[in-house]
Amino acid sequence: MGAIGGFSPLTWVKTMTVRTTRAAVARPTKFMRWFAAMGFLTVTAGAIGTAATLSHYLAREMFQWDALMTAEFVVTVAETESTFKRFARKSGVGELLGRASTAAELGVSEAVAGESIDELLDHIRALPGAASIMVYAQDRNLVWAHYGTGVPQPPDAKAQRLLASAFELPYTGPFSALGRWDYRPAEAGLDRPASYWVENYVPLYDAQRHVAAVIKIGKEPGLLQQIIHSGQLVVWICVMAAGMLTFASLFWLARGAAVVMRDQQRRLVESEKLSVVGEMSLAVAHGIRNPLAAIRSSAEIALEDAPQSSRKQLADIIAQSDRLSSWLRELLLYSRPEVGPAQPLCLVEVLRESVNSYSARLVAAGITLECVLPETPVPTIKAHRPLLRQAFNAVISNAVEAMSAGGKLTVRCVLRQPKGPLVVSVSDTGAGMSPECLAQSFEPFRTSKARGLGVGLSLVKSTLERYGGHVRIHSREHEGTCVELVIPLSK
């Protein structure tokens, strides 16, 4: 009776379930891998782009600020010299530098004019980092130059354009300037480190607010360079940290979404399995139950008057009929569990009933029982009594079947926290489970037993999840198995 027409009922169940599962669930996607890779690349690219943009903006603003401060310094010194030496107007020194006016036109002597120009240039040479100073007259000719370091180089095309632009700057205030900056690479032969090179073009205006002279100041701003590098380092650190934090947050949210998706997918698969099993169970129940009962009854009647040579075959018919009836009951219970509102009940009483129902079987199998139940009253739980007892029976039955050569069965019920869940543990000293079997222990219709259907632990899991609990299994091969049923208390 193990197979009908060369096809086992259990094989039929598994085949139908696999087909339904494949039809209901698409091939699992590598969502998290793709999200992690694309998210990391996107966030990293965005962070690098943002940091580079901010670094460039910081350097540009700092250089523009430096150009403005330099222009303010030069113009202030020039106007102060003009006022202190009693020039006819504040722009006197600038006009002298640009040869736009003479000393006589400005109301001072040639000696005073020369002294004022020398003092102005001395102040400019004292600027921090000043490497070269050039003064261009109103006719664009170089009238004075000072080189503190290096060899003077002829102005390139860009420098000539900037100089021309400086002479054409409209008067918008006393402090106007154009700036040019570049990053010089290190020169190993000259033992010269990489540094910024800054050129500031400061126009000096005459009384009619036309550019009378332009002072070109070349600098290597060491302190400014340190400030810029420190600011850029802070920008990179903050932006990269923000990018990593953003990626971690997005990954955490996506991981949570993936967990929900997997849970929903699992529930969908289980629902599809239940649907297939339910339809099949009804068909099997209506189609096999009555003929199976008739077969068993006929075999029992025939067994009373059967000769000794036929008794074994008749007993096998009765045993296999009982086995098929048991399968039908399990299938119906798995596919159509009891519905309706849960009722408050005492878990210890239900557990004691399940343990007592196995007393005779434990004695026959040579298994010793250690049952540790709370002596004081425990809080109630909300559950369905038949379903909860069926779950206890399934776990105890598996433990008994695992100890075919006898052993020890330990059943405990503890309340680990005052308001925490009740934990029922069922331990055996049987053969244990391999890692592969342990990983598939809750999958329906997967079993290592020759005559098992593979719905026991799956039924236990679905029953406890129905009441907000869960199941944990600890097992090693040849060392036994411990199943923990965690059931929350009534609220």
C-alpha positions as CSV (number, residue, x, y, z in Angstrom):
1,M,0.0,0.0,0.0
2,G,3.1,2.2,0.0
3,A,2.5,2.9,-3.7
4,I,-0.6,2.8,-5.9
5,G,0.0,2.0,-9.6
6,G,3.7,2.6,-9.1
7,F,3.1,6.2,-7.8
8,S,3.3,7.0,-4.1
9,P,0.8,9.5,-2.7
10,L,3.6,11.3,-1.0
11,T,5.4,11.7,-4.3
12,W,2.2,13.1,-5.8
13,V,1.9,15.6,-3.0
14,K,5.5,16.7,-3.4
15,T,5.2,16.9,-7.3
16,M,2.1,19.0,-7.1
17,T,3.6,21.3,-4.5
18,V,6.8,21.9,-6.5
19,R,4.9,22.6,-9.7
20,T,2.7,25.1,-7.9
21,T,5.6,26.8,-6.2
22,R,7.5,27.2,-9.5
23,A,4.4,28.6,-11.2
24,A,3.7,31.0,-8.3
25,V,7.2,32.3,-7.5
26,A,9.6,33.7,-10.1
27,R,13.3,33.1,-10.0
28,P,14.6,35.0,-7.0
29,T,16.4,38.2,-8.0
30,K,19.7,39.4,-6.7
31,F,18.0,42.6,-5.4
32,M,20.3,43.3,-2.5
33,R,23.5,42.6,-4.5
34,W,22.4,44.9,-7.3
35,F,21.2,47.6,-4.9
36,A,24.4,47.4,-2.8
37,A,26.6,47.7,-5.9
38,M,24.6,50.4,-7.7
39,G,23.9,52.3,-4.5
40,F,27.6,52.3,-3.4
41,L,28.7,53.4,-6.9
42,T,26.1,56.1,-7.0
43,V,26.7,57.5,-3.5
44,T,30.5,57.3,-4.0
45,A,30.3,59.1,-7.3
46,G,28.0,61.7,-5.9
47,A,30.2,62.2,-2.8
48,I,33.4,62.5,-4.9
49,G,31.7,65.0,-7.3
50,T,30.3,67.0,-4.4
51,A,33.6,67.0,-2.5
52,A,35.6,68.0,-5.6
53,T,33.2,70.8,-6.4
54,L,33.2,72.1,-2.8
55,S,37.0,71.9,-2.7
56,H,37.3,73.9,-5.9
57,Y,34.8,76.4,-4.7
58,L,36.6,76.8,-1.4
59,A,39.9,77.4,-3.1
60,R,38.4,79.9,-5.5
61,E,36.6,81.9,-2.8
62,M,39.8,81.9,-0.7
63,F,41.9,83.3,-3.6
64,Q,39.3,85.9,-4.4
65,W,39.2,86.9,-0.8
66,D,43.0,87.1,-0.8
67,A,42.9,89.3,-4.0
68,L,40.4,91.6,-2.4
69,M,42.4,91.9,0.8
70,T,45.6,92.6,-1.2
71,A,43.8,95.3,-3.2
72,E,42.4,96.9,0.0
73,F,45.9,97.0,1.5
74,V,47.6,98.5,-1.5
75,V,44.9,101.2,-2.1
76,T,44.8,102.1,1.6
77,V,48.5,102.5,1.8
78,A,48.5,104.6,-1.4
79,E,45.7,106.9,-0.2
80,T,47.4,107.2,3.3
81,E,50.7,108.2,1.7
82,S,48.9,110.8,-0.5
83,T,47.1,112.2,2.5
84,F,50.1,112.2,4.9
85,K,52.4,113.8,2.3
86,R,49.8,116.5,1.5
87,F,49.1,115.6,-2.1
88,A,46.4,117.6,-3.8
89,R,44.2,114.5,-3.9
90,K,44.0,111.0,-2.4
91,S,44.8,109.4,-5.7
92,G,48.1,111.3,-6.0
93,V,50.6,108.4,-5.4
94,G,48.6,106.2,-7.9
95,E,48.8,108.9,-10.6
96,L,52.5,109.3,-10.0
97,L,53.1,105.6,-10.4
98,G,51.1,105.6,-13.7
99,R,52.7,108.7,-14.9
100,A,49.2,110.2,-15.3
101,S,50.3,113.4,-13.4
102,T,53.5,115.1,-12.3
103,A,54.6,116.1,-8.8
104,A,54.0,119.8,-9.6
105,E,50.4,119.0,-10.7
106,L,49.8,117.2,-7.4
107,G,51.3,120.1,-5.4
108,V,54.4,118.3,-4.0
109,S,58.1,118.4,-4.6
110,E,59.9,115.7,-6.6
111,A,61.7,114.5,-3.4
112,V,58.3,114.1,-1.6
113,A,56.9,112.3,-4.6
114,G,59.8,109.9,-4.8
115,E,59.8,109.3,-1.1
116,S,56.0,108.5,-1.2
117,I,56.5,106.0,-4.0
118,D,59.4,104.3,-2.3
119,E,57.4,103.9,0.9
120,L,54.4,102.5,-1.0
121,L,56.6,99.9,-2.7
122,D,58.3,99.0,0.6
123,H,54.9,98.3,2.1
124,I,53.9,96.1,-0.9
125,R,57.2,94.2,-0.7
126,A,56.4,93.4,3.0
127,L,53.3,91.5,2.0
128,P,53.5,87.9,3.2
129,G,54.6,85.5,0.4
130,A,55.2,88.3,-2.1
131,A,57.6,86.9,-4.7
132,S,57.4,89.5,-7.4
133,I,56.0,93.0,-7.9
134,M,55.5,94.8,-11.2
135,V,54.1,98.3,-11.7
136,Y,52.5,99.2,-15.1
137,A,51.9,102.8,-16.1
138,Q,48.8,104.1,-17.9
139,D,50.4,103.4,-21.3
140,R,50.7,99.6,-20.3
141,N,54.5,99.9,-20.0
142,L,56.4,98.3,-17.1
143,V,57.8,101.2,-15.0
144,W,59.1,99.3,-12.0
145,A,59.7,95.7,-11.0
146,H,60.9,93.7,-8.0
147,Y,61.7,90.0,-7.9
148,G,62.2,88.5,-4.5
149,T,62.7,84.9,-5.6
150,G,63.2,83.1,-8.9
151,V,64.0,84.3,-12.4
152,P,61.6,86.8,-14.0
153,Q,59.5,85.3,-16.8
154,P,57.9,87.2,-19.7
155,P,54.2,87.5,-19.3
156,D,52.2,84.9,-21.2
157,A,49.1,85.4,-23.2
158,K,46.7,85.0,-20.2
159,A,48.7,87.4,-18.1
160,Q,48.6,90.0,-20.9
161,R,44.8,89.6,-21.2
162,L,44.4,90.0,-17.4
163,L,46.6,93.1,-17.5
164,A,44.5,94.6,-20.2
165,S,41.3,93.7,-18.3
166,A,42.7,95.4,-15.2
167,F,43.2,98.6,-17.1
168,E,39.6,98.4,-18.3
169,L,38.0,97.8,-14.9
170,P,35.2,100.3,-14.3
171,Y,35.2,102.1,-11.0
172,T,32.8,100.3,-8.6
173,G,34.7,101.2,-5.4
174,P,38.2,101.9,-4.3
175,F,39.0,98.2,-3.9
176,S,38.9,96.3,-7.2
177,A,41.2,93.5,-8.3
178,L,41.6,90.6,-10.7
179,G,43.2,87.3,-9.6
180,R,44.9,84.4,-11.2
181,W,46.0,81.3,-9.5
182,D,47.6,78.0,-10.4
183,Y,49.0,74.9,-8.7
184,R,52.7,74.5,-9.4
185,P,53.9,70.8,-9.3
186,A,56.9,69.9,-7.2
187,E,60.4,70.2,-8.7
188,A,62.6,67.5,-7.4
189,G,65.8,68.9,-8.8
190,L,65.3,72.2,-7.1
191,D,63.9,70.7,-4.0
192,R,60.7,72.8,-4.4
193,P,57.5,71.4,-3.1
194,A,54.2,71.7,-4.9
195,S,52.5,75.0,-4.1
196,Y,50.0,77.6,-5.2
197,W,51.1,80.6,-7.3
198,V,48.8,83.6,-7.1
199,E,48.9,86.8,-9.2
200,N,46.8,89.8,-8.1
201,Y,46.2,92.7,-10.5
202,V,45.4,95.8,-8.4
203,P,44.3,99.0,-10.3
204,L,44.9,102.4,-8.9
205,Y,42.4,105.1,-10.0
206,D,43.0,108.8,-10.7
207,A,40.7,111.7,-9.8
208,Q,38.5,111.1,-12.8
209,R,38.1,107.4,-11.8
210,H,40.1,106.1,-14.7
211,V,42.8,103.5,-14.1
212,A,46.1,105.3,-13.7
213,A,48.3,102.3,-12.8
214,V,48.2,98.6,-12.3
215,I,50.3,96.8,-9.7
216,K,50.8,93.1,-10.4
217,I,51.8,91.1,-7.3
218,G,52.9,87.5,-7.5
219,K,52.7,85.5,-4.3
220,E,53.3,82.0,-2.9
221,P,50.8,82.1,0.0
222,G,52.1,79.4,2.3
223,L,49.6,80.2,5.1
224,L,46.7,80.5,2.7
225,Q,47.7,77.2,1.1
226,Q,47.7,75.5,4.5
227,I,44.2,76.9,5.3
228,I,42.9,75.8,1.9
229,H,44.3,72.3,2.3
230,S,42.9,72.0,5.8
231,G,39.5,73.2,4.6
232,Q,39.5,70.8,1.6
233,L,40.5,67.9,3.9
234,V,37.5,68.7,6.2
235,V,35.2,69.0,3.1
236,W,36.4,65.5,1.8
237,I,36.0,63.9,5.2
238,C,32.6,65.3,5.9
239,V,31.2,64.6,2.4
240,M,32.6,61.0,2.4
241,A,31.2,60.4,5.9
242,A,27.9,61.8,4.9
243,G,27.9,59.6,1.8
244,M,28.7,56.5,3.7
245,L,26.0,57.3,6.3
246,T,23.5,57.8,3.4
247,F,24.5,54.6,1.8
248,A,24.3,52.7,5.2
249,S,20.8,54.2,5.8
250,L,19.6,53.3,2.3
251,F,21.1,49.8,2.6
252,W,19.4,49.3,5.9
253,L,16.0,50.4,4.5
254,A,16.5,48.3,1.4
255,R,17.5,45.3,3.5
256,G,14.3,45.8,5.6
257,A,12.3,46.0,2.4
258,A,14.0,42.8,1.1
259,V,13.2,41.0,4.4
260,V,9.6,42.0,4.0
261,M,9.6,40.9,0.4
262,R,11.1,37.6,1.3
263,D,8.5,37.1,4.1
264,Q,5.7,38.0,1.7
265,Q,7.1,35.7,-0.9
266,R,7.3,32.9,1.7
267,R,3.8,33.5,2.7
268,L,2.7,33.5,-0.9
269,V,4.4,30.2,-1.5
270,E,2.9,28.7,1.7
271,S,-0.6,30.0,0.6
272,E,-0.1,28.4,-2.8
273,K,1.0,25.2,-1.2
274,L,-2.0,25.2,1.2
275,S,-4.3,25.9,-1.8
276,V,-2.9,23.0,-3.7
277,V,-2.9,20.7,-0.7
278,G,-6.4,21.8,0.2
279,E,-7.8,21.0,-3.2
280,M,-6.0,17.7,-3.3
281,S,-6.9,16.8,0.2
282,L,-10.6,17.2,-0.5
283,A,-10.4,15.2,-3.6
284,V,-8.4,12.5,-1.8
285,A,-10.7,12.5,1.2
286,H,-13.8,12.1,-0.9
287,G,-12.3,9.6,-3.3
288,I,-10.3,7.4,-1.0
289,R,-11.7,7.6,2.5
290,N,-14.8,5.4,1.9
291,P,-13.1,2.8,-0.2
292,L,-10.2,2.8,2.2
293,A,-12.5,2.2,5.1
294,A,-14.2,-0.6,3.2
295,I,-10.9,-2.2,2.4
296,R,-9.8,-2.0,6.1
297,S,-13.1,-3.4,7.3
298,S,-13.0,-6.3,4.8
299,A,-9.4,-7.1,5.8
300,E,-10.4,-7.2,9.5
301,I,-13.3,-9.5,8.8
302,A,-11.2,-11.7,6.6
303,L,-8.5,-11.8,9.3
304,E,-10.8,-13.5,11.8
305,D,-11.2,-16.7,9.6
306,A,-8.1,-16.4,7.5
307,P,-5.5,-19.2,7.5
308,Q,-2.1,-18.6,9.1
309,S,-0.5,-18.2,5.7
310,S,-2.7,-15.2,4.8
311,R,-2.7,-13.4,8.1
312,K,0.5,-11.4,7.5
313,Q,-0.8,-10.1,4.2
314,L,-4.1,-9.0,5.7
315,A,-2.3,-7.4,8.6
316,D,-0.2,-5.4,6.1
317,I,-3.4,-4.3,4.4
318,I,-4.8,-3.0,7.7
319,A,-1.5,-1.3,8.7
320,Q,-1.2,0.4,5.3
321,S,-4.8,1.5,5.4
322,D,-4.2,3.1,8.8
323,R,-1.1,4.8,7.4
324,L,-3.1,6.3,4.5
325,S,-5.8,7.4,6.9
326,S,-3.2,9.1,9.1
327,W,-1.8,10.9,6.0
328,L,-5.3,12.1,5.1
329,R,-5.8,13.5,8.6
330,E,-2.5,15.3,8.5
331,L,-3.2,16.7,5.1
332,L,-6.6,18.0,6.1
333,L,-5.3,19.5,9.3
334,Y,-2.4,21.1,7.5
335,S,-4.5,22.5,4.6
336,R,-7.5,23.6,6.7
337,P,-6.5,24.4,10.2
338,E,-9.1,25.3,12.7
339,V,-10.4,28.9,12.4
340,G,-12.2,31.2,14.8
341,P,-11.1,33.4,17.7
342,A,-8.4,32.1,20.0
343,Q,-9.5,31.5,23.6
344,P,-7.5,31.9,26.9
345,L,-6.2,28.6,28.1
346,C,-3.5,27.1,30.3
347,L,-0.5,26.0,28.3
348,V,0.7,23.7,31.1
349,E,-2.5,21.7,31.1
350,V,-2.4,21.2,27.3
351,L,1.3,20.2,27.5
352,R,0.6,17.7,30.3
353,E,-2.2,16.1,28.3
354,S,0.1,15.6,25.3
355,V,2.9,14.1,27.4
356,N,0.5,11.7,29.2
357,S,-0.9,10.5,25.8
358,Y,2.5,9.2,24.9
359,S,3.2,7.4,28.2
360,A,2.5,3.9,26.9
361,R,4.5,4.5,23.7
362,L,7.5,5.8,25.7
363,V,7.5,2.7,27.9
364,A,7.2,0.4,24.8
365,A,10.2,2.2,23.1
366,G,12.4,2.1,26.2
367,I,12.5,5.8,26.6
368,T,12.7,7.5,30.0
369,L,10.8,10.7,30.5
370,E,11.8,13.8,32.5
371,C,9.0,16.3,32.6
372,V,9.6,19.6,34.3
373,L,6.5,21.8,34.6
374,P,5.9,24.9,36.7
375,E,4.3,24.1,40.0
376,T,2.9,27.6,40.5
377,P,0.1,28.9,38.2
378,V,1.4,30.5,35.0
379,P,-0.3,33.2,33.0
380,T,-2.7,32.1,30.3
381,I,-2.1,32.3,26.6
382,K,-4.6,32.8,23.7
383,A,-4.7,29.8,21.4
384,H,-6.9,27.0,20.0
385,R,-6.6,23.9,22.2
386,P,-6.7,21.3,19.4
387,L,-4.2,23.1,17.3
388,L,-1.8,23.7,20.2
389,R,-2.1,20.1,21.3
390,Q,-1.5,18.9,17.8
391,A,1.7,21.0,17.7
392,F,2.9,19.5,21.0
393,N,2.1,16.0,19.7
394,A,4.1,16.5,16.5
395,V,7.2,17.6,18.4
396,I,7.0,14.8,20.9
397,S,6.3,12.2,18.2
398,N,9.4,13.4,16.2
399,A,11.5,13.0,19.4
400,V,10.2,9.5,20.0
401,E,10.8,8.4,16.4
402,A,14.4,9.8,16.6
403,M,15.2,7.4,19.5
404,S,14.5,4.0,17.9
405,A,16.9,2.4,20.3
406,G,15.7,4.1,23.4
407,G,16.9,7.2,25.2
408,K,15.8,10.1,27.3
409,L,13.0,12.6,26.5
410,T,13.0,15.9,28.4
411,V,10.1,18.2,28.4
412,R,10.3,21.6,30.1
413,C,8.1,24.6,30.4
414,V,9.6,27.8,31.8
415,L,8.7,31.5,32.1
416,R,12.0,33.2,31.6
417,Q,10.7,36.7,32.3
418,P,7.8,38.0,34.3
419,K,6.0,39.3,31.3
420,G,7.9,37.4,28.7
421,P,6.7,34.4,26.6
422,L,6.4,30.8,27.8
423,V,9.1,28.6,26.4
424,V,8.4,24.9,25.9
425,S,11.5,22.8,25.1
426,V,11.4,19.2,24.0
427,S,14.8,17.5,24.0
428,D,15.8,14.0,22.9
429,T,19.0,11.9,22.8
430,G,18.3,10.6,19.3
431,A,20.2,10.6,16.1
432,G,20.1,14.4,15.6
433,M,19.9,16.2,12.3
434,S,22.5,17.1,9.7
435,P,23.0,20.8,8.8
436,E,21.2,20.2,5.5
437,C,18.2,18.6,7.2
438,L,18.1,21.3,9.9
439,A,18.0,24.1,7.2
440,Q,15.0,22.4,5.5
441,S,13.2,21.3,8.7
442,F,10.3,23.7,8.3
443,E,9.7,23.2,4.6
444,P,6.5,21.3,3.9
445,F,6.8,17.8,2.5
446,R,10.5,17.5,3.1
447,T,11.3,14.6,5.4
448,S,14.1,12.1,5.9
449,K,11.6,9.5,7.3
450,A,10.7,6.6,5.0
451,R,7.1,6.8,6.0
452,G,6.8,10.4,6.9
453,L,4.7,13.1,5.1
454,G,6.9,16.0,6.2
455,V,4.2,18.4,7.5
456,G,4.7,18.0,11.2
457,L,7.2,20.8,11.9
458,S,5.7,23.0,9.2
459,L,2.3,22.7,11.0
460,V,4.0,23.5,14.3
461,K,5.6,26.6,12.8
462,S,2.5,27.9,11.2
463,T,0.5,27.2,14.4
464,L,2.9,29.2,16.6
465,E,3.2,32.0,14.2
466,R,-0.6,32.3,14.2
467,Y,-0.3,33.1,17.9
468,G,2.7,35.5,17.6
469,G,5.3,32.9,18.6
470,H,8.1,31.1,16.9
471,V,10.0,27.8,16.9
472,R,13.8,27.2,17.4
473,I,15.6,24.0,16.7
474,H,19.1,23.1,18.0
475,S,20.4,19.8,16.7
476,R,23.7,18.0,16.0
477,E,24.1,14.6,14.4
478,H,24.5,11.8,17.0
479,E,23.9,14.3,19.8
480,G,20.2,14.7,19.8
481,T,17.7,17.5,19.1
482,C,16.1,20.3,21.2
483,V,13.0,22.0,19.9
484,E,11.9,25.3,21.6
485,L,8.4,26.6,21.2
486,V,8.1,30.2,22.2
487,I,4.5,31.3,22.9
488,P,3.6,34.9,24.0
489,L,1.3,35.4,27.0
490,S,-2.2,36.9,26.7
491,K,-2.4,40.7,26.8
